[in-house]
């Protein structure tokens, strides 16, 4: 019965998310339903001391990352940096390679710290323009954006400042560059399979006579961001224009370089951590640098990225600065609260008797901690429809157990970090995933029209996680 209660709560949350209701309200309600069905008198104590503690703890650690990432992404869009990068990529790979161009653009933006949700809005106008000119079916755009933004640069590439790669740092005391070789191998696995798949889909559509608007060759744009961008097919020879295109990459590169610099420097700035006791503020305890270095590094790097994005074209940004910043802050609040609420939900579920049955079942089936972590995180991310939410549930429930297991099996924590991060971005993109729903809304397409290609990318991403485990097991590469 205990197991049925947990399955009921998880299933109900998944259904509610799929129907478009906010998990900020319904995650605690589903969690409390599970508690009430277990023991009604536990409801209020579990809500106050487990759900709220977990939720507030998550927001305390990660809200600045959500906020700074959203602001940086909005400024990249408003300043014209995204447009300039698009022109550069198109000049390099050619307009005929529309799929590759859009994947690269999404990858560059997300790897530099731009929010996944922002990327969909920023890239779609360019994708619509290129796909229309190349007469590639519009229904392939979501899958293309998903490959560039929701897969390898989200959690596999070492150094990516996306939240999915930041969360494990506080659990395993690693940094966002954990297991770089395995991360690059996993990224290449997803990228190559994804591009081969999308090109095969494009060729099949071309042979069948299907174009951008379908088989009849006519149609209308119905997307939220249907406007397109006028981009010259020929590379610009104007030295000033070329200079601007080169400068557009500076904020993105700076975030990556600064991130690495701060990762190395922060422990040197606070070699003994930081003890508030020395200031007479005993109530605030001592800061454990190992758990916050990765988070602080990302935050400081994003601040520098924001400053350089503003400097790139302040005049253009200033015209809609207030509206843009307010919109980005609203988006950051919603994303952080959504994930924090799911994290609190996971804490409650992990405290119920039925979860021990689930945990022990997975542990007995998969004794290898890497496989165990991959399966658990993947399943929970799929059920909740959230990579960070699923990872939060898995780590809040089994983080200590994983640390003990990797110590027992002599597995570097960096490998566990990379495996769990990649696993979170696997089956999370099921139909009820917020990013998937947003992406389809932006492109004006339905699940029936375009979800199949997104799901294919999801499969490649899931396989990549286990491929990386295999590579580590055979070679010991980190």
C-alpha positions in Angstrom: 0.0 0.0 0.0 2.9 2.4 0.8 4.3 1.9 -2.7 0.9 2.5 -4.3 0.6 5.8 -2.4 3.9 7.0 -3.8 3.1 5.9 -7.4 -0.3 7.7 -7.0 1.3 10.9 -5.9 4.0 10.8 -8.6 1.4 9.9 -11.3 -0.9 12.7 -10.2 1.8 15.3 -10.3 2.8 14.1 -13.8 -0.8 14.3 -15.0 -1.2 17.8 -13.6 2.0 19.0 -15.1 1.0 17.5 -18.5 -2.3 19.4 -18.3 -0.5 22.6 -17.9 -1.2 23.4 -14.2 1.6 25.0 -12.1 3.6 22.6 -9.9 4.2 25.5 -7.5 0.7 24.8 -6.1 0.2 21.2 -7.0 3.6 19.7 -6.0 2.9 20.4 -2.3 -0.7 19.3 -2.6 0.4 16.0 -4.2 3.0 15.5 -1.5 0.5 16.2 1.3 -2.0 13.8 -0.3 0.7 11.1 0.0 1.3 12.0 3.6 -2.4 12.0 4.5 -2.9 8.6 2.9 0.0 7.3 4.9 -0.7 9.0 8.3 -3.0 12.0 8.4 -1.5 13.5 11.6 1.9 13.8 9.8 0.6 16.3 7.2 1.4 19.6 8.9 4.7 18.6 10.4 5.9 17.2 7.0 4.8 20.3 5.3 6.7 22.7 7.6 9.8 20.7 8.4 10.4 18.7 5.2 8.6 20.3 2.2 9.3 23.9 3.1 12.9 23.2 4.4 13.8 21.4 1.2 12.2 24.0 -1.1 13.7 27.0 0.7 17.1 25.3 0.8 17.0 24.8 -2.9 16.0 28.4 -3.6 18.6 29.7 -1.3 21.4 27.9 -3.1 20.2 28.2 -6.8 17.9 31.2 -7.2 20.8 33.5 -8.1 21.8 31.1 -10.9 18.3 31.1 -12.3 18.1 34.9 -12.0 21.4 35.8 -13.4 21.1 33.3 -16.2 17.7 34.7 -17.2 18.9 38.3 -17.2 22.0 37.4 -19.2 20.0 35.5 -21.7 17.6 38.4 -22.2 20.4 40.9 -22.6 22.0 38.6 -25.2 18.8 38.7 -27.1 18.1 42.5 -26.7 21.6 43.7 -27.5 21.7 41.9 -30.8 24.4 39.5 -29.8 22.2 36.5 -30.7 21.5 38.0 -34.1 25.2 38.7 -34.7 26.1 35.1 -33.7 23.5 33.7 -36.1 24.9 35.6 -39.0 28.4 34.5 -38.2 27.4 30.8 -38.0 25.5 31.0 -41.2 28.4 32.6 -43.0 30.6 29.8 -41.7 28.5 26.7 -42.4 26.3 28.1 -45.2 22.5 28.6 -45.4 22.0 25.2 -46.9 23.1 23.6 -43.7 20.2 25.1 -41.8 19.9 22.2 -39.3 23.6 22.4 -38.4 23.6 26.2 -38.1 20.6 26.2 -35.7 22.1 23.4 -33.6 25.4 25.3 -33.3 23.6 28.5 -32.4 21.6 26.9 -29.7 24.7 25.1 -28.3 26.7 28.3 -28.2 24.0 30.2 -26.4 23.2 27.5 -23.8 26.9 26.6 -23.2 27.5 30.3 -22.4 24.8 30.4 -19.7 21.7 31.6 -21.6 18.5 30.0 -20.1 17.0 27.1 -22.1 13.7 28.8 -22.2 15.2 32.1 -23.5 17.0 30.2 -26.3 13.8 28.9 -27.8 12.5 32.5 -28.2 15.8 33.9 -29.3 16.6 31.2 -32.0 13.2 30.5 -33.5 13.1 33.6 -35.8 16.4 32.6 -37.3 15.4 28.9 -37.6 12.1 29.9 -39.3 14.0 32.0 -41.8 16.6 29.4 -42.7 14.2 26.4 -42.8 11.8 28.4 -45.1 14.6 29.3 -47.5 15.9 25.7 -47.5 12.4 24.4 -47.8 12.9 22.1 -44.8 9.7 21.1 -43.0 8.9 23.4 -40.2 7.9 20.4 -38.0 11.7 19.6 -37.7 12.5 23.0 -36.0 11.6 21.8 -32.5 13.7 18.7 -32.7 16.6 20.8 -34.1 16.4 23.4 -31.2 16.0 20.5 -28.7 19.3 18.9 -30.0 21.2 22.2 -29.6 19.7 23.5 -26.4 18.2 20.6 -24.4 20.8 17.9 -24.7 24.6 17.9 -24.6 25.2 21.6 -23.7 22.6 21.3 -20.9 24.4 18.8 -18.7 27.1 16.8 -20.6 29.6 19.4 -21.7 32.1 20.1 -18.9 31.8 23.8 -17.8 28.2 24.4 -18.8 26.7 26.8 -16.3 23.2 25.4 -16.8 21.5 24.5 -13.5 21.5 20.8 -14.3 25.3 20.8 -14.1 25.5 23.1 -11.1 23.2 21.2 -8.7 25.5 18.1 -8.3 28.4 20.3 -7.2 27.0 20.9 -3.8 26.3 17.2 -3.2 29.5 15.7 -4.5 31.8 18.7 -3.7 32.9 18.9 -7.4 32.9 21.8 -9.9 31.1 22.2 -13.2 34.1 20.9 -15.1 33.7 17.4 -13.5 34.8 14.4 -15.7 35.7 16.5 -18.8 36.7 13.6 -21.0 33.5 11.6 -20.3 31.5 14.8 -20.8 33.0 15.5 -24.2 32.6 11.8 -25.3 28.9 11.9 -24.2 28.4 15.2 -26.0 29.8 14.0 -29.3 27.7 10.8 -29.0 24.5 12.9 -28.7 25.5 15.5 -31.3 26.5 13.0 -34.0 23.5 10.7 -33.6 21.2 13.7 -33.4 22.5 15.3 -36.6 22.5 12.1 -38.5 18.9 11.5 -37.4 17.7 15.0 -38.3 19.5 14.9 -41.7 17.9 11.6 -42.4 14.5 13.1 -41.6 15.1 16.0 -43.8 16.1 13.9 -46.8 13.1 11.6 -46.3 10.8 14.6 -46.3 12.5 16.0 -49.4 12.1 12.7 -51.3 8.4 12.7 -50.3 8.0 16.2 -51.6 7.3 17.8 -48.2 8.5 21.4 -47.8 8.4 24.1 -45.1 4.6 24.4 -45.1 4.0 20.7 -45.7 3.0 18.9 -48.9 0.9 21.6 -50.4 3.6 24.3 -50.3 1.4 27.0 -48.7 0.6 28.0 -45.2 0.9 30.7 -42.6 3.1 31.3 -39.6 1.1 30.8 -36.4 3.9 30.8 -33.8 4.2 33.0 -30.8 7.5 34.4 -32.2 6.7 34.1 -35.9 8.7 37.2 -36.9 11.8 36.3 -39.0 15.1 38.0 -39.3 16.5 39.4 -42.6 20.0 38.0 -43.0 22.2 38.5 -46.0 23.2 35.2 -47.6 26.7 36.6 -48.4 29.3 37.1 -45.8 29.8 40.7 -44.9 33.0 42.4 -46.1 32.5 45.5 -44.0 35.3 45.6 -41.4 33.1 47.3 -38.8 30.4 44.7 -39.3 32.9 41.9 -39.0 34.3 43.4 -35.9 30.9 43.6 -34.3 30.3 39.9 -35.1 33.6 39.0 -33.4 32.8 41.1 -30.4 29.4 39.4 -30.0 31.3 36.3 -28.8 33.2 38.1 -26.1 30.4 38.0 -23.4 29.9 34.3 -24.1 33.6 33.4 -24.0 34.1 35.6 -20.9 31.5 33.6 -19.0 33.3 30.4 -19.6 36.8 31.8 -18.9 35.7 33.6 -15.8 33.9 30.6 -14.6 37.1 28.6 -14.7 39.1 31.4 -13.1 36.7 31.8 -10.2 36.6 28.0 -9.7 40.3 28.0 -9.1 40.5 31.3 -7.3 37.7 31.2 -4.8 39.3 28.4 -2.7 42.5 30.5 -2.6 40.6 33.5 -1.4 39.0 31.5 1.5 41.6 28.8 2.2 40.0 27.9 5.5 36.4 28.5 4.4 34.5 31.3 6.1 33.5 31.2 9.8 30.9 33.7 11.0 31.9 32.9 14.6 35.0 35.1 14.2 32.7 38.0 13.5 30.6 37.4 16.5 27.8 36.0 14.3 27.7 32.4 15.6 24.2 31.8 14.4 25.2 31.8 10.8 27.7 29.0 11.1 30.6 28.2 8.8 30.6 28.3 5.0 31.9 25.0 3.5 33.7 26.1 0.3 33.5 22.7 -1.3 29.7 22.9 -1.5 29.5 26.5 -2.8 32.5 27.1 -5.0 30.8 25.8 -8.1 27.7 27.9 -7.5 29.6 31.1 -6.6 31.8 30.7 -9.7 28.8 30.5 -12.0 27.2 33.5 -10.4 30.2 35.7 -10.6 30.9 34.7 -14.2 27.3 35.5 -15.2 27.6 39.0 -13.6 30.6 39.7 -15.8 28.7 38.3 -18.8 25.8 40.7 -18.0 28.1 43.7 -17.8 29.7 42.9 -21.2 26.4 42.2 -22.9 25.2 45.7 -21.7 28.4 47.2 -23.1 28.0 45.5 -26.5 25.1 47.8 -27.5 23.8 49.8 -24.6 21.8 52.1 -26.8 19.8 49.2 -28.3 19.3 47.6 -24.9 18.3 50.8 -23.1 15.2 51.3 -25.3 13.4 48.3 -23.7 15.6 47.7 -20.7 12.9 48.0 -18.0 10.5 45.7 -19.8 13.1 43.2 -20.7 14.6 43.0 -17.3 11.2 42.6 -15.6 10.3 39.8 -18.0 13.5 38.0 -17.3 13.1 38.3 -13.5 9.6 37.0 -13.8 10.8 34.0 -15.8 13.6 33.3 -13.3 11.1 33.4 -10.3 8.8 31.0 -12.0 11.5 28.6 -13.0 13.1 28.6 -9.6 9.8 28.2 -7.7 8.8 25.4 -10.0 12.0 23.5 -9.5 12.1 24.3 -5.8 8.5 23.0 -5.3 9.4 19.8 -7.1 12.5 19.5 -4.9 10.3 19.9 -1.8 8.0 17.3 -3.2 10.9 14.9 -3.6 12.0 15.5 0.0 8.5 14.5 1.3 8.3 11.4 -1.0 11.7 10.3 0.1 10.6 10.5 3.7 7.6 8.1 3.3 7.9 4.4 4.0 7.1 3.4 0.4 10.1 5.2 -1.0 12.4 2.8 0.9 10.8 0.0 -1.1 11.5 1.8 -4.4 15.1 2.7 -3.3 15.9 -0.8 -2.1 14.4 -2.3 -5.3 16.6 -0.2 -7.5 19.6 -0.8 -5.3 19.2 -4.6 -5.4 18.6 -4.5 -9.2 21.5 -2.2 -9.9 24.3 -2.5 -7.4 26.7 -0.4 -9.5 26.2 3.1 -8.1 26.7 4.7 -11.5 23.9 2.6 -13.1 21.8 3.0 -10.0 22.2 6.8 -10.1 21.5 7.0 -13.8 18.3 4.8 -13.6 16.9 6.5 -10.5 17.6 10.1 -11.8 16.3 9.3 -15.3 13.1 7.7 -14.0 12.3 10.5 -11.6 13.1 13.2 -14.1 10.8 11.5 -16.6 8.0 11.2 -14.0 8.3 14.9 -12.9 9.0 16.2 -16.4 11.9 18.2 -15.0 15.6 17.5 -15.2 16.5 19.6 -12.2 13.4 18.5 -10.4 14.1 14.8 -11.0 17.7 15.2 -10.0 16.7 17.1 -6.9 14.4 14.3 -5.8 17.1 11.7 -6.5 19.9 13.5 -4.7 17.8 14.7 -1.8 16.7 11.1 -1.3 19.8 9.2 -2.0 22.7 11.7 -2.2 24.4 10.4 1.0 23.9 6.8 -0.1 25.6 7.6 -3.5 28.5 9.2 -1.7 29.0 6.1 0.4 28.6 3.8 -2.6 31.2 5.6 -4.8 33.6 5.6 -1.9 33.1 1.9 -1.5 33.6 1.2 -5.2 36.5 3.7 -5.5 34.6 5.8 -8.1 35.7 9.5 -8.4 32.9 11.8 -7.4 33.4 13.7 -10.6 32.2 10.7 -12.6 29.1 10.4 -10.4 28.5 14.1 -10.9 28.6 13.7 -14.7 26.5 10.6 -14.8 23.7 12.0 -12.6 23.7 15.3 -14.5 23.4 13.5 -17.9 20.8 11.2 -16.6 18.7 14.1 -15.5 18.5 15.4 -19.1 17.4 12.1 -20.5 13.8 11.1 -20.1 12.9 14.5 -18.5 11.7 15.7 -21.9 8.6 13.6 -22.0 5.4 15.4 -23.3 4.6 17.1 -20.0 8.1 18.8 -19.7 7.8 22.5 -19.4 10.6 23.2 -21.9 9.0 21.0 -24.4 5.6 22.6 -24.0 7.2 26.1 -24.3 9.2 25.1 -27.4 6.1 23.8 -29.2 4.2 26.9 -28.2 7.0 29.2 -29.6 7.1 27.3 -32.9 3.3 27.1 -33.2 3.3 23.3 -33.5 1.6 20.5 -31.6 2.9 17.4 -29.9 1.4 15.4 -32.7 3.3 17.3 -35.4 6.7 17.7 -33.8 7.2 15.8 -30.6 8.4 12.6 -32.3 11.7 14.3 -33.2 12.1 15.7 -29.7 11.6 12.2 -28.3 14.3 10.8 -30.6 16.8 13.3 -29.2 15.6 12.2 -25.7 16.4 8.6 -26.5 19.9 9.6 -27.8 20.5 11.5 -24.6 19.4 8.6 -22.4 21.7 6.2 -24.3 24.6 8.6 -24.0 24.5 8.4 -20.2 24.9 4.7 -20.2 27.5 4.9 -23.0 29.5 7.1 -20.8 29.2 4.6 -17.9 30.5 1.9 -20.3 33.4 4.0 -21.4 34.4 4.7 -17.8 34.1 1.0 -16.8 36.2 -0.1 -19.7 38.9 2.6 -19.7 38.8 4.4 -16.4 38.8 7.7 -18.3 37.5 10.7 -16.3 
